[in-house]
Amino acid sequence: MSFPDGGRRTVGPAVRGVPCDTPVVGSVPPWAPERTVDAARAAALVGDRVPGLRGLAVVPLDAGWDNTVHLLGGSWVARFPRRASALPGFRRELAVLGRIAGRLPLPVPAPRWVGADDDPADPWPFTVAPLLPGRELARAGVREEQRAPAAAAVGAFLAALHAPATFDLLAGIALPVDPLGRGTPGARSADTRAQLAALRAGGLPVPGEVGAVLDEGERLAAPPGGPVLLHGDLHGRHLLVDDDGAAAGVIDWGDVCLGDPALDLSLAYAAFSGVARSALLAAYGPVPDERELRARCLAVRLCALLARYAADHGDAPLLAESLAGLHRAAG
């Protein structure tokens, strides 16, 4: 997941593939791949499906929990699932992005071609899409005091995504309602605490205040009210920013679902604080106290899991941002 370039990072649609609600504790990490596609195989598969892209240079771009991504010719990305459990979300993502791409305030991936790999027994789908330029907020090094413009753009984006008009675009598409229970803090609180304990055992700084946030959230039942369309896994790896720190796109929609807005609003408490968070919430609209608490609890969980992942992979920028996110969620 980490690349030794150290410079400006350009990432494409849905590159990161980090569904952060699978427990990390155990001998086999949940991000271990079941199927990988190297650059040579990617070139052959894409060339067979899209002859016009045949012969382009293929460069490995990234590999997340769910997907392996290659850059083609500097302008295209090919994305290949790594785990069978990701396939239903991969297919739902394709259906949803085909309806909402170009209709939201920030760019989202717009797959141009869909193919199948060459596994003789069980071919898995893959996509080719135009590159979305930008860098993950989690790795871009944007200072706290510079995040307000990106935060305001995210607030406007989420207001549009969660609006009834966007939901109406999905007529005929079946989506699950919060399938991982992310809107109910108590559903995964024991594992969240285990992740935090593991971080502390590894000598990493975890604010004690996160425990109080989880204590309070555990008293909440399932969210009331009708669900909205959600990105479903919105954290700092899935928000792209440009060289000036402005929001540039939202990637990795493999967890797209219906549910309480708190799932996506967790980004407000994991990635932003102070003036920036106020800018996001001003652009989004009122957030009831209970929804804020649900969002904070999910922010704690996602940051803890991302920190475990980053520590396992020696990813210093992601680790620093994830630990900072724990402090933001607790504050």
C-alpha positions in Angstrom: 0.0 0.0 0.0 2.9 2.3 0.6 5.1 3.4 -2.3 8.6 4.8 -2.0 8.2 7.7 -4.3 7.9 10.2 -1.5 6.6 12.9 -3.8 3.3 14.0 -5.4 0.9 11.0 -5.5 -1.7 10.6 -8.2 -4.4 8.2 -7.5 -7.3 7.0 -9.6 -10.9 6.0 -9.0 -11.6 3.8 -6.0 -7.9 3.0 -5.5 -7.7 2.4 -1.8 -10.3 -0.3 -1.1 -10.1 -0.2 2.7 -13.3 -1.5 4.2 -12.5 -0.7 7.8 -14.9 -2.8 9.7 -13.2 -6.2 9.5 -11.3 -7.0 12.7 -7.6 -6.8 12.5 -6.8 -9.0 15.4 -5.7 -12.5 14.4 -2.8 -14.3 12.6 -4.1 -13.7 9.1 -4.9 -10.0 8.4 -8.2 -9.3 6.6 -6.3 -7.4 3.9 -4.5 -10.6 2.8 -5.4 -11.0 -1.0 -7.1 -14.0 -2.5 -6.4 -13.1 -6.0 -3.7 -10.7 -7.4 -3.1 -9.2 -10.8 0.4 -8.1 -11.6 1.3 -5.5 -14.2 1.9 -8.0 -17.0 -1.4 -9.7 -16.4 -3.2 -6.4 -16.1 -1.8 -5.3 -19.5 -3.0 -8.5 -21.2 -6.5 -8.3 -19.7 -7.0 -4.7 -20.5 -5.5 -5.0 -24.0 -7.9 -7.9 -24.7 -10.9 -5.9 -23.4 -9.9 -2.5 -24.7 -7.7 -2.8 -27.8 -7.3 1.0 -28.0 -5.4 0.9 -24.7 -3.1 -2.0 -25.8 0.6 -1.2 -25.6 0.3 1.5 -23.0 2.8 1.4 -20.1 1.3 -0.3 -17.1 2.6 0.7 -13.7 1.4 -0.7 -10.3 -0.4 2.1 -8.5 -1.7 0.7 -5.3 -3.1 -2.4 -3.5 -5.7 -2.0 -0.8 -7.8 -4.4 1.2 -10.1 -5.1 -1.7 -8.5 -4.0 -4.9 -5.3 -3.9 -6.9 -4.9 -0.9 -9.2 -2.6 -0.2 -12.1 -2.0 3.0 -14.0 -2.2 2.8 -17.8 -0.4 5.3 -19.9 -0.7 8.0 -17.2 -4.4 8.6 -18.0 -6.3 5.4 -17.1 -6.6 3.1 -14.2 -7.5 -0.5 -14.2 -8.9 -1.9 -10.9 -9.1 -5.6 -10.0 -10.8 -7.1 -6.9 -8.5 -8.9 -4.5 -11.0 -10.7 -2.3 -14.2 -12.6 -3.1 -16.0 -10.8 -0.3 -15.5 -7.5 -2.2 -17.3 -8.6 -5.3 -20.9 -7.8 -4.3 -19.8 -4.3 -3.4 -17.7 -4.0 -6.5 -20.8 -4.7 -8.6 -23.0 -2.4 -6.5 -20.5 0.4 -7.0 -20.6 0.0 -10.7 -24.3 0.3 -10.8 -24.4 3.4 -8.5 -21.5 5.3 -10.1 -23.2 4.9 -13.5 -26.1 6.9 -12.1 -24.4 9.6 -10.0 -21.1 10.4 -11.8 -21.2 13.9 -13.0 -24.2 14.8 -10.8 -22.4 15.7 -7.5 -20.3 18.7 -6.5 -17.0 16.7 -6.5 -15.8 14.2 -9.1 -16.3 10.5 -8.5 -15.0 7.6 -10.5 -16.7 7.0 -13.8 -15.7 3.5 -15.1 -15.6 3.4 -18.9 -15.1 -0.3 -19.5 -15.9 -3.4 -17.6 -14.2 -6.7 -18.3 -13.6 -10.1 -16.6 -10.3 -11.6 -15.7 -8.9 -14.9 -17.1 -9.6 -17.2 -14.2 -11.1 -20.3 -15.9 -13.3 -21.4 -13.1 -14.6 -18.1 -11.6 -13.8 -14.9 -13.7 -13.9 -11.8 -11.6 -14.8 -8.4 -13.0 -12.4 -5.5 -13.4 -12.9 -1.9 -14.6 -11.0 0.7 -16.6 -11.7 4.3 -15.9 -10.2 7.8 -16.4 -7.7 8.8 -13.8 -8.9 11.1 -11.1 -5.9 13.2 -10.3 -5.2 14.1 -6.7 -3.7 12.8 -3.5 -5.4 11.2 -0.5 -6.0 13.7 2.2 -4.6 11.1 4.6 -1.2 11.3 2.9 -1.2 14.8 1.5 0.3 16.5 4.6 -2.4 19.3 4.6 -2.0 21.2 7.8 -5.0 21.6 10.1 -5.3 25.3 9.5 -5.4 24.7 5.7 -8.3 22.2 5.7 -11.3 24.5 5.8 -11.8 24.8 2.0 -11.7 21.1 1.5 -14.0 20.6 4.5 -16.6 23.0 3.1 -16.5 21.2 -0.2 -17.0 17.9 1.5 -20.0 19.3 3.4 -21.6 20.5 0.2 -20.8 17.1 -1.5 -22.4 15.1 1.3 -25.5 17.4 1.4 -26.0 16.6 -2.3 -25.2 12.9 -1.9 -27.7 12.5 1.0 -30.4 14.5 -0.7 -33.6 12.8 -1.8 -33.0 13.8 -5.4 -29.8 11.7 -5.5 -31.6 8.8 -3.9 -34.2 9.0 -6.6 -31.5 8.4 -9.3 -31.1 4.9 -8.0 -34.5 3.5 -9.0 -34.3 -0.2 -9.6 -30.9 -0.6 -7.8 -31.0 -2.8 -4.7 -28.7 -1.6 -1.9 -28.3 -3.0 1.6 -29.1 -0.8 4.6 -25.9 -0.3 6.7 -24.8 -4.0 6.3 -21.9 -3.6 8.7 -23.9 -1.9 11.4 -21.6 1.1 11.4 -24.4 3.4 12.5 -24.9 1.5 15.7 -21.7 2.1 17.8 -22.2 -0.8 20.2 -22.2 -3.3 17.3 -18.4 -3.3 17.0 -17.3 -1.5 20.2 -15.6 -4.5 21.7 -13.4 -4.9 18.7 -12.8 -1.1 18.5 -11.5 -1.2 22.0 -9.3 -4.2 21.1 -7.8 -2.2 18.3 -7.1 0.8 20.6 -5.6 -1.5 23.1 -3.3 -3.0 20.5 -2.2 0.4 19.4 -1.3 1.3 23.0 0.5 -2.0 23.5 2.6 -1.0 20.5 3.6 2.2 22.2 1.4 4.4 20.0 -0.3 7.5 21.6 -4.0 6.9 21.9 -6.0 9.6 23.7 -7.9 8.4 26.7 -10.9 10.5 25.8 -11.9 8.1 23.0 -13.0 5.6 25.6 -15.5 8.1 26.9 -16.8 8.6 23.4 -17.3 4.9 23.0 -18.9 4.6 26.4 -21.5 7.1 25.5 -22.1 5.7 22.0 -22.7 2.2 23.3 -26.0 3.3 24.8 -27.4 4.2 21.4 -29.8 1.8 19.7 -30.0 1.4 15.9 -30.5 4.8 14.1 -34.1 5.9 13.7 -35.5 7.3 10.5 -35.3 6.6 6.8 -31.9 5.9 5.2 -30.1 8.0 2.6 -27.6 7.1 0.0 -24.1 6.8 1.5 -20.6 6.4 0.3 -20.3 4.0 3.3 -16.6 4.1 4.0 -15.7 7.7 3.9 -12.3 8.4 5.5 -9.1 10.3 4.7 -7.9 7.7 2.2 -11.0 8.2 0.1 -11.0 12.0 -0.2 -8.6 13.3 -2.8 -7.1 16.8 -2.6 -5.0 18.8 -5.1 -1.6 20.4 -4.6 -3.3 23.3 -2.8 -5.2 21.1 -0.5 -8.6 21.7 -2.2 -11.0 18.8 -2.4 -10.6 17.0 -5.8 -12.7 13.9 -5.7 -14.2 11.0 -3.6 -13.0 7.5 -4.5 -13.6 3.9 -3.5 -17.3 3.3 -3.4 -17.2 -0.4 -2.8 -19.2 0.0 0.5 -21.9 2.1 -1.1 -25.2 1.5 0.8 -28.2 3.1 2.5 -28.2 4.2 6.1 -27.9 7.0 8.6 -25.9 10.1 7.4 -23.6 9.6 10.4 -21.7 7.0 8.5 -20.4 9.6 6.0 -20.3 12.4 8.6 -17.7 10.5 10.5 -15.2 12.2 8.2 -16.1 15.5 9.8 -14.7 14.2 13.1 -11.8 12.1 11.8 -10.3 14.5 9.3 -11.3 18.0 10.4 -11.4 20.1 13.6 -12.0 23.6 14.6 -12.7 26.1 11.8 -12.5 23.3 9.2 -15.1 21.1 10.9 -17.4 24.2 11.3 -17.0 24.9 7.6 -18.1 21.3 6.7 -21.1 21.4 9.0 -22.1 24.8 7.8 -22.1 23.6 4.2 -23.9 20.3 5.1 -26.6 21.5 7.5 -27.7 20.8 11.0 -26.5 17.6 12.6 -28.4 16.4 15.7 -26.4 15.5 18.8 -27.1 11.8 18.5 -26.0 11.7 14.9 -22.8 13.5 15.9 -22.1 10.9 18.5 -22.7 8.1 16.1 -20.3 9.8 13.7 -17.6 10.3 16.3 -17.8 6.7 17.4 -17.3 5.5 13.8 -14.5 8.0 13.4 -12.7 6.4 16.3 -13.2 3.0 14.9 -12.0 3.8 11.4 -9.0 5.7 12.6 -8.0 2.9 15.0 -8.3 0.3 12.2 -6.4 2.5 9.7 -3.7 3.0 12.3 -3.3 -0.7 12.8 -3.1 -1.2 9.1 -0.6 1.6 8.7 1.6 0.3 11.5 1.5 -3.2 9.9 2.6 -1.8 6.5 5.1 0.7 7.8 3.0 3.6 6.3 4.2 6.5 8.4 2.0 9.3 6.8 -1.2 7.2 7.1 -0.3 6.3 10.7 0.3 9.9 11.7 -3.0 11.0 10.1 -4.9 8.1 11.7 -3.6 8.9 15.2 -4.4 12.6 14.7 -7.9 11.5 13.7 -8.3 9.8 17.0 -7.6 13.0 18.8 -10.0 14.9 16.5 -12.8 12.4 17.1 -12.3 12.7 20.8 -12.2 16.5 20.8 
